């Protein structure tokens, strides 16, 4: 979903948002630094496979997925990181690794880390490596209807 299409989706629903442009950055921590946003406020989208099903995990940039904990929370047999070649075609209009956390628009289940909902706003990639969107977490939650779980731990790297 390119930025234009995402903005149209938000505009049609009368959602207030801010677009933030930044220099090219590829890791969530680089993006946060480039855009001058705390790493905890920037949401990164991580593609995972849950018992073979493609899903989306959304968590703060400064956190990591605890795969054992997520597996336990979901009560499934296997949770693993998806490979880029497995999901790049799902988001043909997005730069790989810059897809927005709107998995619901692609028929994907979305799991949001409990640690992300502590802030009033959420900031995320808007389909490119140079543009972010910030909107209220409440609006994001109402649009995406994610499943909120505890499955992260803070990165100390």
C-alpha positions in Angstrom: 0.0 0.0 0.0 1.8 3.1 -1.1 1.6 6.3 1.0 -1.2 7.7 -1.2 -3.4 4.7 -0.8 -2.8 4.6 3.0 -3.6 8.3 3.3 -6.8 7.8 1.2 -7.8 5.0 3.6 -7.3 7.2 6.6 -8.9 10.2 5.0 -12.0 8.3 4.0 -12.4 7.4 7.7 -11.7 11.0 8.9 -8.7 9.9 10.8 -6.3 12.7 11.9 -2.6 11.9 11.2 0.7 13.5 10.6 3.2 12.6 7.8 6.8 12.6 8.8 9.5 12.6 6.2 13.1 11.5 7.0 16.3 10.6 5.3 16.5 7.0 4.1 16.8 4.5 6.9 16.2 0.8 7.0 16.3 -0.4 10.6 13.7 0.7 13.1 16.3 2.2 15.4 17.8 4.1 12.4 14.4 5.4 11.4 13.6 6.5 15.0 16.9 8.4 15.2 16.5 10.0 11.7 13.0 11.1 12.5 13.8 12.2 16.1 11.2 9.8 17.6 11.8 7.7 20.7 12.4 4.1 19.8 9.5 3.0 22.0 7.0 5.2 20.1 8.0 4.0 16.7 6.2 0.8 15.7 8.0 -1.8 13.6 6.2 -4.4 11.6 7.7 -7.9 11.7 6.3 -10.6 9.5 6.0 -14.0 11.3 4.6 -17.4 10.6 2.3 -18.9 13.2 1.9 -22.6 12.5 2.7 -21.9 8.9 0.2 -19.0 8.6 1.6 -15.5 7.6 0.9 -12.9 10.3 2.0 -9.5 11.4 3.6 -8.6 14.7 3.8 -4.9 15.6 6.1 -3.8 18.4 8.2 -0.8 19.6 11.4 -0.3 17.6 13.5 -0.7 20.7 12.0 -4.1 21.6 12.5 -7.6 20.3 10.0 -10.5 19.9 10.3 -13.2 22.5 9.3 -16.1 20.2 8.9 -18.6 23.0 6.6 -16.2 24.9 4.6 -15.5 21.7 4.2 -19.2 21.0 3.0 -19.7 24.6 0.6 -16.7 24.4 -0.9 -18.0 21.1 -1.0 -21.6 22.2 0.5 -22.8 18.9 3.2 -25.2 17.9 5.5 -23.0 16.0 6.2 -19.3 15.6 9.0 -18.1 13.4 10.3 -15.1 11.6 9.1 -15.0 8.0 11.6 -14.7 5.1 11.3 -11.7 2.8 10.7 -13.8 -0.2 7.7 -15.3 1.6 5.8 -12.0 2.0 7.2 -9.4 -0.5 4.4 -10.2 -3.0 1.8 -9.6 -0.3 2.8 -5.9 -0.3 3.7 -5.2 -3.9 3.3 -1.5 -3.6 5.5 -1.2 -0.5 9.2 -1.2 -0.2 10.3 -4.5 1.4 10.5 -4.0 5.2 8.5 -0.7 5.1 5.0 -2.1 5.1 2.5 -0.3 7.4 1.0 -2.3 10.3 -2.4 -2.6 8.6 -2.3 -6.4 8.1 -6.1 -6.4 8.2 -6.1 -4.8 4.8 -4.2 -7.8 3.5 -6.2 -10.5 5.3 -3.5 -11.0 7.9 -3.9 -11.3 11.6 -2.1 -8.6 13.5 -0.6 -9.0 16.9 0.4 -5.9 18.8 2.8 -5.9 21.7 1.3 -4.8 25.0 4.4 -2.6 25.4 3.3 -0.5 22.4 -0.1 0.6 23.7 1.3 2.6 26.6 1.7 5.7 24.4 -1.1 7.9 23.1 0.3 7.9 19.6 1.8 5.3 17.2 4.3 6.1 14.4 5.0 3.6 11.7 6.4 3.2 8.2 4.0 4.3 5.5 5.2 1.9 2.7 8.6 3.6 2.1 11.9 3.9 3.9 11.6 7.7 3.9 8.1 8.4 5.2 6.2 7.7 8.5 2.7 8.3 9.7 1.7 9.2 13.2 -1.8 8.8 14.5 -3.5 8.1 17.8 -3.1 4.6 19.0 -6.9 4.5 19.6 -7.6 5.2 15.9 -5.0 2.6 14.9 -6.6 0.0 17.2 -10.1 0.8 16.0 -9.1 0.5 12.3 -6.9 -2.6 12.6 -8.5 -4.5 15.5 -5.2 -6.2 16.5 -4.8 -8.9 19.1 -2.9 -7.3 22.0 -0.4 -9.7 23.7 2.7 -9.6 25.8 5.5 -11.0 23.6 8.4 -8.6 23.7 11.4 -7.7 25.7 13.5 -4.5 25.5 16.6 -4.6 23.3 19.8 -3.6 25.1 21.9 -3.5 22.0 
